[in-house]
Amino acid sequence: QVQLVESGGGLVQAGGSLRLSCAASTSIFDMNAMGWYRQAPGKQREVVATITRSGRTNYADSVKGRFTISGDNAKNTVYLQMNSLKPEDTAVYYCKMSDWLHDYWGQGTQVTVSS
């Protein structure tokens, strides 16, 4: 069973930055796709950014130009660099990785952006 552990969330003022990390218990080279999702109170979970094994990235329109997803195969870790944070970015952020058979989710990390 693949385990994902997220870290890096916290409280930040609007305009600030945070970097989220998602450490996998297995090689991320085995994953077809990895991504970050978020869920704000009372809202559905939404995709924030994804990256494929080939390195192709995709971003939600709301975070384009502000967030960057990347992976480090040596550390089995996926990152989400979040800059110019806005109060509307406040949510629980989840890491997801997918291989040929399964989707794996982390436990989530809270990001709160104060105005």
C-alpha positions in Angstrom: 0.0 0.0 0.0 1.4 3.3 -1.1 1.4 6.0 1.6 1.6 9.7 0.9 2.5 12.2 3.6 1.9 15.9 3.0 3.5 18.8 4.8 4.1 22.5 4.5 0.7 23.9 5.1 0.0 26.7 7.5 -1.2 30.3 8.0 0.1 33.0 5.7 -0.9 36.5 4.9 -2.2 37.4 1.4 0.6 37.8 -1.0 2.8 35.4 0.8 4.2 32.0 -0.2 4.1 28.4 0.9 5.6 25.2 -0.4 3.7 22.0 0.0 5.5 18.6 0.0 4.1 15.2 -0.7 6.4 12.3 0.2 5.6 8.9 -1.2 6.5 5.5 0.3 7.4 4.3 -3.1 9.2 5.5 -6.2 7.3 8.2 -7.9 8.8 7.1 -11.1 6.3 4.3 -11.0 3.4 6.8 -11.0 1.7 7.8 -14.2 0.4 11.1 -12.8 0.7 13.1 -9.6 -1.3 16.1 -8.5 -2.5 18.5 -5.9 -6.2 19.0 -5.1 -7.9 21.3 -2.6 -11.2 21.4 -0.8 -12.6 24.6 0.8 -15.4 24.4 3.4 -18.7 23.8 1.7 -17.2 23.2 -1.7 -16.3 20.2 -3.8 -12.7 19.0 -4.1 -11.0 20.6 -7.1 -7.8 20.0 -9.0 -5.1 22.5 -8.6 -2.2 21.2 -10.5 -1.1 17.9 -12.1 2.2 16.5 -13.5 2.7 13.4 -15.5 5.6 11.0 -15.5 6.9 12.7 -18.6 6.8 16.1 -16.8 3.8 17.6 -18.5 2.0 20.0 -16.2 -1.5 21.4 -16.0 -2.9 24.0 -13.8 -6.3 25.3 -12.8 -7.0 28.7 -14.3 -7.3 30.2 -10.8 -3.6 29.4 -10.0 -1.9 29.7 -13.3 1.2 32.0 -13.0 1.2 31.7 -9.2 1.6 28.0 -8.4 4.2 25.5 -9.7 4.1 21.8 -9.4 7.3 19.7 -9.5 8.7 16.3 -8.6 12.0 15.0 -7.3 12.5 11.4 -8.2 15.4 11.0 -5.9 13.4 12.1 -2.9 10.1 10.5 -4.0 8.5 13.8 -3.4 6.1 16.1 -5.3 6.0 19.8 -4.4 3.6 22.6 -4.9 5.2 26.1 -4.7 2.4 28.6 -4.0 3.2 32.3 -4.5 1.0 35.4 -4.4 -1.4 33.6 -2.2 -5.0 34.9 -1.9 -7.7 34.4 0.7 -9.6 32.3 -1.8 -6.7 29.8 -1.8 -7.7 28.8 1.7 -8.5 25.1 1.7 -7.3 21.7 2.7 -4.7 20.6 0.1 -4.5 16.9 -0.9 -1.8 15.1 -2.8 -2.8 12.4 -5.2 -0.7 9.9 -7.1 -1.9 7.3 -9.7 -0.3 4.2 -11.0 -1.9 1.8 -13.5 -4.3 0.3 -11.0 -4.9 2.7 -8.1 -5.3 6.3 -7.0 -3.5 7.1 -3.7 -4.4 10.1 -1.5 -2.6 11.9 1.3 -4.3 13.0 4.5 -4.4 16.6 3.5 -2.7 19.7 4.9 -4.5 23.0 5.8 -3.6 26.2 4.0 -5.1 29.4 5.4 -4.5 32.7 3.8 -5.5 35.8 5.8 -6.5 39.1 4.2 
